[in-house]
Amino acid sequence: MLLLLVPVFLLFSCMAEPDYKTESGEEIIPADTLELMIHDIHLADAIITSKILKDKSGVGVDSLIYQSIYDFYNYSKEDFDQTLLYYTHNKLDSLNLMYDRVIEKFYVEKGEVYK
């Protein structure tokens, strides 16, 4: 019986993430994914601001970093911007809680670096 469930589990684990729509029908990024993206984008902001990454010509690689984040999560910059606008206008409390968790995660990561 357990062997029969393994292919079903594998099938569902390979499926694309479902679309999340607002009450008005706008497609938005799921909250848990958005929170991870916010973390990664702010980490990229810190790297870019401190000019840690440069290509050989001395030009910043900021657009490549941001695009790699969007690609990793399988969303576009437009998807991210639209979702942030939706949360800003409709779910600001939820967005604030997300940012609180992202900030806490940065404190934890900072503590791990300085151990």
Secondary structure, 3 states (H helix, E strand, C coil): CHHHHHHHHHHHHCCCCCCEECCCCCEECCHHHHHHHHHHHHHHHHHHHCCCCECCCCCECHHHHHHHHHHHHCCCHHHHHHHHHHHHHHCHHHHHHHHHHHHHHHHHHHHHHCC
